[in-house]
């Protein structure tokens, strides 16, 4: 089968489309014929070797963790799914023609493979970090870097829970944030004052890693109500860095429910063929994303 892999850490140019042996589903797993794979910031951080101290990768390695596809192999002990089912979920080495998933859910009716591939990691992350801030219905959550995949999910999940959201993003994405129900403002000089004019902030998320931790703590008044998924220096300010995956099966079930109820929609900003994985990651790394980027297999 064809898969994207890398034999050394570095920039997007280390990614190669190679031939590899097909993986097989072990106990509690399924294998899918991948139709689309999600492109996440964690993918290029792994490619750069940023997580080697905490999550070592043995090279050469495949890459990617989100996929949507058709089940073609079911491991021992797995029930409720069979060959031919359309699913989306999380596994390893998903930038490939076949991938093994350790967590999955059935795709809701009307969802394309490209759309479905964009949900697993961002919804799990969004649910986890909202919970970790301790924000409650009726309170206000500030989201720095709100227009990307995780931000798009946070805004819609928070709205569904009765939480007010203030989102920061570039000037081109202000209407996008408002369309998701957020109070929107731009980042850049004076952004914290612009946020203050929009209202009180009870909790905050740093999704972009743009050096705003100090300001987020000042806005909430308590570092325990601030969570970052992008700034490794967060703990130096008493802020939680959230990098440990939570309950993925439960998150996928909740994603499927939100999608079925029409309460969640994250647009696919751009789809790339598998051979252009390097370009997809370079674009992801450049930021200013609206919605999701995916690879089509």
C-alpha positions as CSV (number, residue, x, y, z in Angstrom):
1,X,0.0,0.0,0.0
2,X,1.0,3.7,-0.3
3,X,1.6,5.6,2.9
4,X,3.3,8.9,3.9
5,X,6.3,8.4,6.1
6,X,9.4,10.2,7.3
7,X,12.9,8.8,8.1
8,X,14.3,11.9,9.8
9,X,12.9,14.8,11.8
10,X,12.6,18.1,10.0
11,X,10.5,20.3,7.8
12,X,7.7,19.2,5.4
13,X,10.3,18.1,2.8
14,X,11.2,15.0,5.0
15,X,7.7,13.5,4.2
16,X,7.8,10.8,1.5
17,X,5.0,8.8,-0.3
18,X,6.3,5.3,0.0
19,X,5.3,1.6,-0.4
20,X,4.7,-0.2,2.9
21,X,3.2,-3.4,4.2
22,X,-0.5,-3.2,5.0
23,X,-1.3,-3.0,8.8
24,X,-3.8,-5.4,10.3
25,X,-6.3,-5.0,13.1
26,X,-5.3,-6.4,16.5
27,X,-7.7,-7.2,19.4
28,X,-10.1,-4.3,20.0
29,X,-9.1,-2.6,16.7
30,X,-10.5,-2.2,13.2
31,X,-8.8,-1.6,9.9
32,X,-10.3,0.8,7.4
33,X,-9.7,1.5,3.7
34,X,-8.9,5.2,4.2
35,X,-10.9,7.7,2.1
36,X,-9.7,10.8,3.9
37,X,-7.2,11.7,6.7
38,X,-7.3,14.7,8.9
39,X,-4.3,17.0,9.1
40,X,-3.6,18.2,12.6
41,X,-0.9,20.5,14.2
42,X,0.2,17.6,16.3
43,X,1.2,15.8,13.0
44,X,3.8,18.4,12.1
45,X,5.0,18.8,15.7
46,X,5.7,15.0,15.7
47,X,7.4,15.3,12.3
48,X,9.7,18.0,13.8
49,X,10.5,15.8,16.8
50,X,9.0,18.2,19.3
51,X,7.5,15.4,21.4
52,X,10.4,13.0,21.4
53,X,11.0,13.4,25.1
54,X,7.4,12.5,26.0
55,X,6.1,10.5,23.0
56,X,9.2,8.9,21.3
57,X,8.8,8.0,17.6
58,X,11.0,5.2,16.1
59,X,12.1,6.1,12.6
60,X,11.1,5.6,9.8
61,X,7.5,6.2,10.9
62,X,4.1,6.8,9.4
63,X,2.2,9.8,10.3
64,X,-1.4,10.9,11.0
65,X,-4.0,10.0,13.6
66,X,-7.4,10.8,12.2
67,X,-9.2,9.1,9.4
68,X,-12.6,8.3,7.8
69,X,-13.1,5.3,5.6
70,X,-14.7,1.9,5.1
71,X,-14.2,-0.9,7.5
72,X,-12.5,-3.9,5.9
73,X,-11.1,-5.8,8.8
74,X,-12.4,-6.3,12.4
75,X,-10.1,-7.4,15.2
76,X,-10.9,-9.9,18.0
77,X,-13.4,-8.8,20.6
78,X,-14.9,-6.0,18.5
79,X,-18.6,-5.9,18.3
80,X,-21.2,-3.6,16.7
81,X,-19.2,-2.9,13.5
82,X,-18.6,-5.0,10.4
83,X,-16.9,-4.8,7.0
84,X,-18.4,-2.2,4.8
85,X,-19.4,0.2,7.5
86,X,-18.5,3.9,7.1
87,X,-16.7,5.1,10.1
88,X,-14.5,8.0,11.4
89,X,-12.0,7.7,14.1
90,X,-8.5,7.8,15.5
91,X,-5.5,5.5,15.1
92,X,-2.0,5.7,13.8
93,X,-0.4,6.2,10.4
94,X,-3.6,7.4,8.8
95,X,-1.9,9.2,5.9
96,X,-2.1,5.9,4.0
97,X,-4.4,3.7,1.9
98,X,-5.1,1.5,5.0
99,X,-5.0,2.3,8.7
100,X,-5.8,0.7,12.0
101,X,-8.2,2.6,14.3
102,X,-8.3,2.1,18.0
103,X,-11.4,4.3,18.4
104,X,-14.2,5.0,16.0
105,X,-17.9,5.9,15.5
106,X,-20.3,5.4,12.6
107,X,-20.5,8.4,10.2
108,X,-23.8,10.2,10.5
109,X,-25.9,10.3,7.4
110,X,-25.1,13.1,5.0
111,X,-21.5,13.5,6.1
112,X,-18.7,13.1,3.5
113,X,-15.5,11.3,4.2
114,X,-13.6,14.5,3.8
115,X,-15.7,16.2,6.4
116,X,-15.7,13.2,8.8
117,X,-11.9,13.0,8.8
118,X,-11.6,16.5,10.2
119,X,-13.5,15.7,13.4
120,X,-11.9,13.1,15.7
121,X,-8.9,14.8,17.2
122,X,-10.4,18.3,17.2
123,X,-13.6,17.3,19.0
124,X,-11.7,15.2,21.6
125,X,-9.4,18.1,22.2
126,X,-12.2,20.7,22.4
127,X,-14.2,18.6,24.9
128,X,-11.1,18.0,27.0
129,X,-9.9,21.6,27.2
130,X,-13.4,23.0,27.9
131,X,-13.7,20.6,30.8
132,X,-10.2,21.5,32.1
133,X,-10.9,25.2,32.2
134,X,-13.8,24.6,34.5
135,X,-16.0,27.0,32.6
136,X,-19.8,26.6,33.3
137,X,-23.0,27.5,31.5
138,X,-23.7,31.2,31.8
139,X,-20.0,32.1,32.0
140,X,-17.7,33.4,29.3
141,X,-14.8,31.6,27.7
142,X,-12.1,33.4,25.7
143,X,-10.5,31.4,22.9
144,X,-7.2,32.7,21.4
145,X,-6.8,31.4,17.9
146,X,-10.4,30.5,17.5
147,X,-10.8,30.0,13.7
148,X,-8.9,26.7,13.3
149,X,-10.3,23.2,13.7
150,X,-10.2,23.0,17.5
151,X,-11.4,26.6,17.9
152,X,-14.3,25.9,15.5
153,X,-15.3,22.9,17.6
154,X,-14.9,24.8,21.0
155,X,-17.1,27.6,19.8
156,X,-20.0,25.3,18.8
157,X,-19.7,22.9,21.7
158,X,-19.6,25.9,24.2
159,X,-22.6,27.5,22.5
160,X,-24.5,24.2,22.8
161,X,-23.8,24.2,26.5
162,X,-24.9,27.8,27.1
163,X,-21.4,29.2,27.4
164,X,-20.6,32.6,25.9
165,X,-17.4,32.7,23.8
166,X,-15.1,35.5,22.8
167,X,-12.8,34.5,20.0
168,X,-9.7,36.1,18.6
169,X,-8.6,35.5,15.0
170,X,-7.3,37.4,12.0
171,X,-9.3,40.1,10.3
172,X,-10.3,37.8,7.5
173,X,-11.9,35.4,9.9
174,X,-14.1,37.8,12.0
175,X,-17.3,37.0,10.2
176,X,-16.5,33.3,10.4
177,X,-16.3,33.5,14.2
178,X,-19.5,35.5,14.4
179,X,-21.2,32.9,12.2
180,X,-20.3,30.3,14.8
181,X,-22.0,32.4,17.6
182,X,-18.9,34.0,19.0
183,X,-18.1,37.6,20.0
184,X,-15.1,38.2,17.7
185,X,-12.1,40.5,17.8
186,X,-8.7,40.6,16.1
187,X,-5.4,39.7,17.7
188,X,-2.4,42.0,17.5
189,X,-1.5,45.1,19.4
190,X,-4.2,46.1,21.9
191,X,-6.1,42.8,21.6
192,X,-6.5,42.3,25.4
193,X,-8.2,45.7,25.7
194,X,-10.5,44.9,22.9
195,X,-11.4,41.7,24.7
196,X,-12.1,43.6,27.9
197,X,-14.6,45.8,26.1
198,X,-16.5,42.7,25.0
199,X,-17.1,41.6,28.6
200,X,-15.8,39.7,31.6
201,X,-13.7,36.6,31.0
202,X,-14.1,33.6,33.3
203,X,-11.8,31.1,31.5
204,X,-9.5,31.1,28.5
205,X,-7.9,28.8,26.0
206,X,-4.7,29.3,24.1
207,X,-5.0,27.3,20.8
208,X,-2.4,29.0,18.7
209,X,0.7,29.3,20.9
210,X,1.3,32.9,20.0
211,X,2.8,34.1,23.3
212,X,-0.4,35.3,24.9
213,X,-0.3,33.3,28.2
214,X,0.4,36.3,30.4
215,X,-2.4,38.3,29.0
216,X,-4.9,35.3,29.3
217,X,-4.0,35.0,33.0
218,X,-4.5,38.7,33.5
219,X,-7.9,38.6,31.8
220,X,-9.2,35.7,33.8
221,X,-7.4,36.6,37.1
222,X,-6.5,33.0,37.8
223,X,-4.0,30.8,35.9
224,X,-6.0,27.7,36.9
225,X,-8.8,28.8,34.5
226,X,-6.4,29.0,31.5
227,X,-5.4,26.0,29.4
228,X,-3.0,25.8,26.4
229,X,-2.6,23.2,23.8
230,X,0.1,25.0,21.9
231,X,2.5,26.8,24.2
232,X,5.0,24.4,26.0
233,X,6.0,27.2,28.3
234,X,2.5,27.4,29.8
235,X,3.4,25.6,33.1
236,X,6.0,28.4,33.8
237,X,3.0,30.7,34.3
238,X,1.0,28.3,36.4
239,X,-1.1,27.4,33.3
240,X,-2.0,23.8,32.4
241,X,-0.6,22.5,29.1
242,X,-3.1,19.9,27.8
243,X,-1.3,17.3,25.7
244,X,-2.6,14.0,27.0
245,X,-5.5,12.5,25.0
246,X,-8.7,11.9,26.9
247,X,-11.6,9.5,26.3
248,X,-11.6,9.3,22.5
249,X,-14.5,6.8,22.1
250,X,-16.7,9.0,24.2
251,X,-15.6,12.1,22.3
252,X,-16.5,10.4,19.0
253,X,-19.9,9.4,20.2
254,X,-20.5,13.0,21.3
255,X,-19.3,14.3,18.0
256,X,-21.7,12.0,16.2
257,X,-24.5,13.2,18.4
258,X,-23.7,16.9,17.8
259,X,-23.4,16.3,14.0
260,X,-26.7,14.4,13.9
261,X,-28.4,17.2,15.8
262,X,-27.0,19.8,13.5
263,X,-25.1,21.5,16.3
264,X,-21.6,21.0,14.9
265,X,-20.1,21.8,11.5
266,X,-16.5,22.4,10.7
267,X,-15.8,23.2,7.1
268,X,-13.0,21.6,5.1
269,X,-11.0,24.6,4.0
270,X,-8.9,22.6,1.6
271,X,-8.4,18.9,0.5
272,X,-5.1,17.6,-0.8
273,X,-4.2,14.4,-2.5
274,X,-2.1,12.0,-0.4
275,X,1.0,12.8,-2.4
276,X,0.7,16.5,-1.3
277,X,0.9,15.8,2.4
278,X,4.0,18.0,2.7
279,X,2.0,21.0,1.3
280,X,-0.9,20.2,3.6
281,X,1.3,20.3,6.7
282,X,3.2,23.4,5.5
283,X,-0.2,25.2,5.2
284,X,-1.3,23.9,8.6
285,X,1.9,25.1,10.2
286,X,1.5,28.6,8.6
287,X,-1.6,29.2,10.6
288,X,-4.5,31.5,9.8
289,X,-6.6,28.4,9.2
290,X,-10.4,28.5,8.9
291,X,-11.8,25.0,9.6
292,X,-9.9,21.9,8.5
293,X,-7.4,20.6,6.1
294,X,-7.6,17.0,5.0
295,X,-5.9,14.5,2.7
296,X,-8.0,12.5,0.2
297,X,-6.9,9.0,-0.5
